[in-house]
Amino acid sequence: MGRRRLHVLDQLSYHHLMSRTVNGEALFGDREREVLRKMIWQVAEFSGVRVVTYAVMKNHFHILVEVPPAGTEVSDEELVRRYRKLYPKPTPWNPMPAEVLEGHLKDNFLDGRELRKELTRRMHDVSEFMRTLKLRFTLWFNRSRDRFGPLWSARFKSVLVEGDRWALRTVAAYIDLNAVRAGLVSDPKDYRFCGYAEALGGGRLARAGLSVVDKDLAGYRQTLYGAGDGEKEGKESISHEEAVRVLQEEKGKLPLSVVLRCRVRYFSDGMVLGSEDFVRKFLEDEPDGKRARRPHSLRGSDWKGLSVGTGLRKGLFG
């Protein structure tokens, strides 16, 4: 993840987070994806971040999260509740029961103060959220496979997303359409390891997360499926291969619902995504020292004014 810009630390922020397995190996079957899905919610609650939506695939995952401002206060009672959520019972690597933590915090001696400081440091921070999630899942995965060594490739990717409904809806749709792009399903509602399917299945937290982009999901469905707000067949009038050819070779434009079914590097490598003004302010906070950076408008469709923070030329669509 890139360096954090000062202007996003004192306000609610949104981040598209991605991580891939070593060498991109397809290591996750249904069981592994289900465990990771549950851990995402568990670690998010501990970390104090809100999952807007997610997609867990066979060799990677995506999460769109809402993060409270840095320095947001957390009461001792809430610290204990979150701790109990992540550590419901003692483990070899974390033997302290929640009741002991509660006592230390109440006494407020040195141990209590140090524990409070360490736990609050892990709150409301995307790096700590991802570190905890990936480490926790790696421990489970390696034990279940009698395996050792790293599971994840390098550092995770992070794109700052403007807290605007359109920007968030577009990124969320791209995430929920992962299984469609991979050819696993033809409709995201049929892929059980994504936020949209979980929300439609009655998941309270998933529904609450997607309410950030659309309270009744009607507009969100329109972004997912194209014109209209229902799950209609035949939305994709051309093949994936033809779509990529039009985008890459002809530098043409296609309907947004079609482009979102292609791999779009804006969402993984764009650094920051939002309106031109939002991206410009982000870049002005910390120039790279070599040349002035500027917002780059998204190509290939009608993105309704969205820009990213870095120019992407080769392999933009796939």
C-alpha positions in Angstrom: 0.0 0.0 0.0 1.2 3.5 -0.8 2.0 6.1 1.8 -1.1 7.5 3.6 -2.0 11.0 2.7 -2.5 13.5 5.6 -5.9 14.8 4.3 -7.6 11.4 4.6 -6.6 10.7 8.2 -9.1 13.1 9.8 -12.2 12.0 7.9 -14.1 8.9 6.9 -12.3 7.1 4.1 -12.9 4.3 1.7 -10.3 1.8 0.4 -10.4 -1.0 -2.2 -8.0 -3.7 -0.9 -6.6 -6.6 -2.8 -4.3 -9.5 -2.0 -3.2 -12.5 -4.1 -1.6 -15.9 -3.2 2.0 -16.6 -3.9 2.5 -17.1 -7.6 -1.2 -16.7 -8.1 -1.8 -20.4 -7.2 -5.5 -21.4 -7.0 -5.3 -22.7 -3.5 -8.8 -22.0 -2.2 -11.7 -24.4 -2.6 -15.2 -23.8 -1.1 -14.0 -24.6 2.5 -11.1 -22.1 2.3 -13.2 -19.4 0.7 -15.9 -19.8 3.4 -13.4 -19.6 6.2 -11.8 -16.5 4.7 -15.3 -15.0 4.2 -16.1 -15.4 7.8 -12.7 -14.1 8.9 -13.3 -10.9 6.9 -16.3 -10.0 9.0 -14.7 -11.1 12.2 -11.5 -9.1 11.7 -13.5 -6.1 10.4 -15.5 -5.9 13.6 -12.4 -6.1 15.7 -10.7 -3.4 13.6 -13.6 -1.1 13.6 -13.9 -0.9 9.9 -17.1 -1.4 7.8 -17.1 -3.9 4.9 -19.0 -2.4 2.0 -18.6 -5.5 -0.1 -16.1 -8.2 -0.9 -15.2 -11.1 -3.2 -13.2 -14.2 -2.2 -11.7 -16.0 -5.2 -9.6 -19.1 -5.6 -6.3 -17.2 -5.5 -7.1 -13.7 -4.3 -9.7 -11.5 -2.6 -11.0 -8.0 -2.8 -12.6 -5.9 -0.1 -14.1 -2.4 -0.1 -14.0 -0.9 3.4 -15.1 2.2 5.1 -12.5 3.4 7.7 -13.3 5.9 10.6 -11.0 8.8 11.0 -7.7 8.2 12.7 -7.9 8.9 16.4 -11.5 7.9 16.7 -12.0 7.1 20.4 -12.9 3.6 21.5 -14.3 2.9 25.0 -12.8 0.2 27.2 -16.1 -1.6 27.0 -16.0 -1.5 23.2 -12.4 -2.7 23.2 -13.3 -5.7 25.2 -16.3 -6.5 22.9 -14.1 -6.3 19.8 -11.3 -8.3 21.5 -13.8 -11.0 22.4 -15.1 -11.1 18.8 -11.6 -11.8 17.5 -10.4 -14.0 20.4 -13.6 -15.8 21.7 -11.3 -18.2 23.6 -7.6 -18.3 24.5 -5.2 -19.6 21.9 -1.5 -20.6 22.0 -0.6 -17.3 20.3 -3.0 -15.2 22.3 -3.6 -16.9 25.7 -5.2 -13.9 27.5 -9.0 -14.3 28.0 -11.2 -11.3 27.4 -12.1 -11.2 31.2 -8.4 -10.7 32.0 -8.2 -7.9 29.5 -11.3 -6.3 31.0 -9.8 -6.4 34.5 -6.5 -4.8 33.3 -8.3 -2.0 31.6 -10.5 -1.4 34.7 -7.5 -1.3 37.0 -5.7 1.1 34.6 -2.3 0.2 35.9 0.7 0.0 33.5 -0.4 -3.3 32.0 -3.9 -1.9 31.3 -2.5 1.2 29.8 -0.1 -0.7 27.5 -2.9 -3.1 26.4 -5.2 -0.2 25.7 -2.5 1.5 23.6 -1.6 -1.6 21.7 -5.3 -2.5 20.9 -6.3 1.0 19.9 -3.2 1.1 17.6 -4.7 -1.7 15.6 -8.1 0.0 15.2 -9.3 2.0 12.2 -6.3 1.3 10.0 -6.3 -0.6 6.7 -2.7 -1.8 7.1 -3.5 -3.4 10.5 -6.8 -4.8 9.2 -5.1 -6.5 6.3 -2.1 -7.7 8.4 -4.5 -9.3 11.0 -6.7 -10.8 8.4 -3.9 -12.3 6.3 -1.9 -13.6 9.2 -5.0 -15.1 10.9 -6.0 -16.9 7.7 -2.4 -18.0 6.9 -2.2 -19.7 10.4 -5.5 -21.5 9.8 -4.6 -22.5 6.2 -1.1 -23.8 7.1 -2.4 -25.8 10.0 -5.2 -27.3 8.0 -2.8 -28.4 5.2 0.2 -29.3 7.4 2.0 -26.6 5.5 4.4 -23.9 6.4 5.8 -20.7 4.8 4.2 -17.6 3.2 0.7 -17.8 1.6 0.3 -14.3 0.2 2.3 -12.6 -2.5 4.2 -9.5 -1.5 2.2 -6.6 -0.1 -1.5 -6.0 -0.6 -2.7 -3.4 -3.0 -4.8 -0.4 -1.9 -6.7 2.2 -3.9 -8.3 5.1 -2.0 -11.9 5.7 -3.2 -13.8 8.9 -2.9 -16.7 8.7 -0.5 -19.1 9.6 -3.4 -22.0 7.2 -4.1 -21.1 6.8 -7.8 -17.4 6.1 -7.2 -18.2 3.7 -4.4 -21.0 2.0 -6.5 -18.7 1.5 -9.4 -15.9 0.0 -7.4 -18.3 -2.2 -5.4 -19.8 -3.5 -8.7 -16.4 -4.3 -10.1 -15.7 -6.3 -6.9 -19.0 -8.2 -6.9 -18.5 -9.1 -10.6 -15.2 -10.9 -10.0 -16.8 -14.4 -10.3 -18.5 -13.4 -13.5 -15.2 -12.2 -15.0 -13.6 -15.5 -13.9 -16.4 -17.5 -15.7 -17.5 -19.2 -12.4 -21.1 -17.8 -12.7 -23.1 -15.7 -15.1 -24.8 -13.7 -12.4 -23.1 -12.4 -9.2 -26.1 -13.3 -7.1 -25.2 -17.0 -7.6 -21.6 -16.6 -6.2 -21.9 -17.2 -2.5 -18.5 -15.7 -1.7 -19.3 -12.1 -2.6 -21.1 -9.3 -0.7 -23.9 -8.9 -3.2 -24.9 -12.6 -3.0 -24.6 -12.6 0.8 -26.8 -9.4 1.0 -29.5 -11.0 -1.2 -29.3 -14.1 0.9 -30.3 -12.2 3.9 -26.9 -11.3 5.4 -27.5 -8.4 7.7 -23.9 -7.1 7.7 -23.6 -7.5 3.9 -26.9 -5.6 3.3 -25.8 -2.9 5.7 -22.5 -2.6 3.9 -24.0 -2.2 0.4 -26.4 0.4 1.8 -23.5 2.7 1.7 -23.6 2.6 -2.1 -27.4 2.3 -2.5 -30.0 2.0 0.2 -32.5 -0.1 -1.7 -29.9 -1.7 -4.2 -32.0 -0.6 -7.2 -29.3 1.7 -8.6 -26.7 -0.8 -7.7 -28.4 -3.5 -9.7 -28.5 -1.2 -12.6 -24.7 -0.7 -12.4 -24.2 -4.5 -12.2 -26.6 -5.5 -15.0 -26.9 -2.5 -17.2 -30.1 -0.6 -18.2 -32.9 -1.4 -15.8 -32.6 -2.7 -12.3 -33.4 -6.4 -12.6 -31.4 -9.5 -13.3 -32.0 -9.8 -17.1 -30.4 -12.2 -19.4 -28.6 -11.1 -22.5 -27.1 -8.0 -21.0 -23.7 -8.8 -22.3 -24.3 -8.4 -26.1 -20.7 -9.2 -27.1 -18.2 -11.8 -25.9 -15.5 -11.0 -23.4 -12.8 -11.4 -26.0 -14.6 -9.0 -28.4 -15.0 -6.5 -25.6 -11.3 -6.6 -24.8 -10.5 -6.2 -28.5 -12.7 -3.1 -28.8 -11.2 -1.6 -25.7 -7.6 -2.4 -26.3 -7.1 -2.4 -30.1 -9.7 0.0 -31.3 -9.6 2.2 -28.2 -13.4 2.2 -28.3 -16.1 2.6 -25.8 -18.6 0.1 -24.4 -21.5 0.1 -21.9 -20.2 0.3 -18.4 -21.9 -3.1 -17.4 -19.8 -4.7 -20.2 -16.5 -3.0 -19.3 -17.0 -4.0 -15.6 -17.0 -7.6 -16.7 -13.4 -7.2 -18.0 -10.3 -6.9 -15.9 -9.8 -3.1 -15.4 -6.5 -2.1 -13.9 -7.8 1.3 -12.8 -9.4 -0.5 -9.8 -6.2 -2.2 -8.8 -3.4 0.1 -9.8 -5.0 3.6 -10.0 -3.7 4.6 -6.5 -6.8 6.8 -6.0 -10.2 6.9 -7.7 -12.9 9.5 -7.7 -13.8 12.9 -9.2 -11.1 14.9 -10.8 -11.0 17.4 -7.9 -10.7 14.6 -5.3 -7.9 12.9 -7.1 -6.1 16.3 -7.7 -6.2 17.1 -4.0 -4.9 13.7 -3.1 -1.9 14.2 -5.5 -1.2 17.7 -4.3 -0.7 16.5 -0.7 2.4 14.6 -1.6 4.0 14.9 -5.0 6.4 12.2 -6.0 9.3 14.6 -6.4 10.1 13.7 -10.0 7.3 15.3 -12.0 3.9 16.8 -11.2 1.2 14.2 -11.2 -2.3 14.9 -12.4 -5.7 13.1 -12.5 -6.2 10.8 -15.5 -9.8 10.3 -16.8 -10.9 6.7 -17.1 -11.2 5.4 -20.7 -13.3 2.8 -22.3 -16.8 3.7 -21.2 -18.9 6.6 -19.7 -17.5 6.6 -16.2 -19.4 9.8 -15.3 -16.3 11.9 -14.6 -14.2 9.4 -12.6 -10.5 9.8 -12.6 -7.5 7.9 -11.2 -4.1 9.1 -9.8 -1.7 7.4 -12.2 -1.6 7.0 -16.0 -2.0 3.3 -17.1 -1.2 2.5 -20.6 -0.4 -1.2 -21.2 -2.8 -4.0 -20.4 -5.4 -1.6 -19.0 -8.2 -4.0 -19.9 -8.1 -7.8 -19.9 
